[in-house]
Amino acid sequence: VAAGETVLEQGAAGAGFFVIEEGEAEVTVDGEPRGTIGPGDYFGEIALLTGSDRTATVTARTDMVCHGLTPWNFKPLVESNSGIAWKLLTAMAQKLH
C-alpha cells in the first residue's frame, strides 16, 4: 500500500482482515484521529466479526506491506485457534472500554 492511500474507508462494506508487516497507518473515526498502527497490528476484524460496515478509516502514513485474509479464511482460522480468538476478544474489549 502506497503512502497516502486509503486502505479501508469508514462506512464501506467489510471484506477483509489485515495484519501490518511493514509501515504505519493512521486510524480515523468520523474524521477524528484515533491513533497510529504499525507492524504487528491488525485491522478489519470488527466488520468481519459483526457483519457491519467498516467502523474506521485506515490511511497509510508510509508505504505499507499488509497480509490479508478473506472472510471465508478468517472465520475458520479464529474458530480453530483459541489463542487468536482470545487475543481478538481482549482487543475488542479494550476498544469498547
N, C-alpha and C positions, 0 to 999 in steps of 0.2 A: 504494500500500500504506500503510495507516494505521500510525502509531507503535504499537509493541507487538504487532503482528500477526506471526504466524509465516509466513514466505514459503515455506520448504522445511523439511521435518522429516526428520531422520536416520532411515533405515530405510524411508522411503516410496519408492514407485516413482518413477523419474525420467522426467519428461515434458516438460522444457523447459530452455532455456538463457536466462539473463537478464543484461542489462547495465544497470547503475545510471546513470541520468541525474542524479537529484537524491536527496539524503538519505543516511542511513547505516544500516548493519545490523551486528549482532553475529553472529559465527560461533562455534558451539559444537560440540564433538565429545564424545559421551558426557557431556554436561552441563558440560564444562570449556571455558572461554573460549579461543578460538584467534585472536581478532583482530577488528578492525572493518574493514568495507569501505565504500566510498563512490563518488562519481561517477567513472565511467570503469572501475570494477572490474566483474567479472563472476562469475557462479556458476552451477552446474548442469551444467558441462561433463563432470565425471567420470562421472556416471551415464549421460550420453548416449554418451560415448566407450567406456565399458566394458560398458554394458548392465546395470550394477549398480543397487542401490537407492541412495538419497541417502546420502552419506558424512558429512554435517554438517547441523546445523540452522541456518537463517538467520532471524534475527528483526529486524524493523525497529526501530531505535532512534529514528528520526524518521520523519515522513511521507516516503515514497519515490515516485519515478517510475522505473519499470523498463521496459525493452523486452525482449520475449521472442521466442524462436524455438522452433518445434516441432521434434521430431527429424527430420521429413521435410524441413524447411528448413535445419536446422543442418548435417547431413551434406553436402549438395551445396555449401553455402557454403564449408565447410572444405576439401572436396576440390578445389574450383575456385580457391581463393585461397591460394597458398603463404605469403603474408605472415601471414595469420590462422593457418594451420596451424603455422607456425614459432613464433608467439607462444604458442599453446596448448601446444606441445611444451615450450618452455623454461619456461613457468609450471608445467607438470606436474612437470618435473624438479626445479624449486625446491621444490615442495611435498613431493616424496619425499626430498629432501636434508635 
